[in-house]
Structure formats: structure tokens, C-alpha cells
Amino acid sequence: MIAHDQSTSTHYKKCKGNSMANVRVLATDLAFPEGPVVLPDGSVVLVEIRAQQLTRVWPDGRKEVVAKMPGGPNGAAMGPDGKIYVCNNGGFSWTASRGTMMPGAPAPHEYIGGSIQRVDLKTGKVETLAERCGEHPLKGPNDLVFDKQGGLWFTDLGKRRARDMDVGAVYYMQPNAGEVVEAVFGMLPANGIGLSPDEKTVYVAETPTARLWAYDLAARGEVKPGDVIYRGERGKPICGLGGYQMFDSLAVEASGNVCVATLISGCISVIAPDGKLVEQVETGDRVTTNIAFGGPELKTAYITLSGRGELIAMDWPRGGLPLNFLNK
């Protein structure tokens, strides 16, 4: 349901002097929402990771289950064929923490392996497009973005186990071809991903370090070789936050700023292409996981608050970058 009143709005505070007016709670009781896709009709398609499903939130507040997706549906994006593409992380375990069900290392029976899937919004049919990159299985695909040619960039967060964890990766694939190409490997690990307005740079958020990495592109699906910083890195960290904060998923503004959902501090961190931290906009939820843009001039931010189980919308001072096959 839509729940919006003055008391709700006052909970969401401004940060660094930037007032975010007209906060609306669009949906509640969502089971760890993520991956919002704002459709032209005003509805929002998102994943509920814990419920293992793709859900559509209509403007009147109705929630409709589009498809059940065993494992862990995570990031989502509209593809060139009008279908929703989903990163499936394979599954988590879930533990109560400070009133929130938080994801953790899955037991063997809770994990089915990572994949890239495609969902028909009209029928709910789910197709699995990729489960491997060469001989290496996908471990925990997380977030994704399409380039203008219809190629798909996606991150793999990997999986955490009781005593160890995977390092992350960035992949590229042509959905119709099915071949997955490794572009970056060894991140700690990789989460949100987005393209610069000119599509010459791919941005990747590294979760535990709260670093935003920029990778210059040589061609479709190919990262330019660059000077190694220390351990074979192919990109450059343009921003790193101090204190105990973590990065999750992201969206890009039309200006080129990168808006990263930031865990623990519970905000959206807005980072300029040169790495300057422009502002941090508080959301009121320490488990703020994703942001997408919609509405007139793409000046409405749709944000998933996974700790509260909410989808909110708020006015945004700058327009979002139109996404290929969705807004342009």
C-alpha cells in the first residue's frame, strides 16, 4: 500500500544541506527489496531477494508477483527485447539482526549456483541464459547494466562461506550469443555497476572497502590495459569513504555523477567523475541497497530500503541518466 504522511517524511533527513522534499513510501513489507526498474507507466519492477521473486509495484501501491525465482534474484534491468534481465546470486542464509533479516553465507542446501536470467513481464516465464564463464561457474551475480549495443555488463559478488569468501569479478555478455567474457577479476568484491554517459567508462562499487572504481573501455566488453597500481588492478579507485561504510548498488546521473547506495551510514553517496564526494543523502535505513531514476526528467529517485522492507521515492535535484532500452 501507499503510506505517506507528514510523520513519515520527517524521518528521512537531509545531509550536507541538500533538502530532499516529498519523500513517498510506495511499498512496505517487501522481503529485502533490490534492483528497482522504473517503467514508463510509473510502475516499478524489483526483486525481493529473501522471497525469491520478481515483484511489480503499481502506482496505486498494489504489489504483483511477476515470477518466482529460486535462489537469490538480485539486480534487474530492462533489456533490448523488453524483458527483465536478472542477476541471480544463487541464494543466501538469513539471520535476524537488529530487527532486520540480513543475508549471510548460505548452507549447501540454500545455494543453487549463480546465473543470469531473463523474465517475460507478460507471462512470468523465466529463462536461464548463463551459469558459467568458460570453465568457471558464476558464483553470485549481483548487478547489471546494458550498453547501447545491447551488451550486458554485470558484476559477480561471489559467495561468503563459514571461513572464507570469493573475490569478485566483472563480466560482459551478448544475451543472444550466451558467451560470457571476463573483464575484471579480483575485486573485494564487486557490487553496483554503471556506465558513464559516453559509455567510455564502467563504474564498479566495491562493497567492504567502500571504493568506487572506474575502468576505461577499449571496445565493447573490453577494459583498457592500464598501469598496475599494486596487485594487477586494471582500473583506478576514484573515491573511497572513510569510517565504517560499505557500497552497494548504484545509478548514474545525466551529469555523470555516480549515486551509490551506502550501507551502515544509510544514505546515497553522490560522487563526481573526478572522485569528489558531492553529498550524502540520508535515507533513514542502514541497509539502503539501490537507487534508480524515473518520473519527469528522471528527477525522481526510487530507493530500496532493504532493512525496512520499503520502496521509497524522493525528489532529486538532478536528472538521472536515461538507460538504454528503458528511457531512450
Secondary structure, DSSP 8 states (H G I E B T S, - for coil): --B--HHHHTTS--BTTB-----EEEE-S-SSEEEEEE-TTS-EEEEETTTTEEEEE-TTS-EEEEEE-SS-EEEEEE-TTS-EEEEE----EEEEETTEEEEE---GGG----EEEEE-TTT--EEEEESEETTEE---EEEEEE-TTS-EEEEE---B-SS-B--EEEEEE-TTT--EEEEEEEES-EEEEEE-TTSSEEEEEETTTTEEEEEEEEETTEE------SSS--SEEEEE--SS-EEEEEEEBTTS-EEEEEETTTEEEEE-TTS-EEEEEE-S-S-EEEEEEESGGG-EEEEEETTTTEEEEEE-SS-B---TTTT-
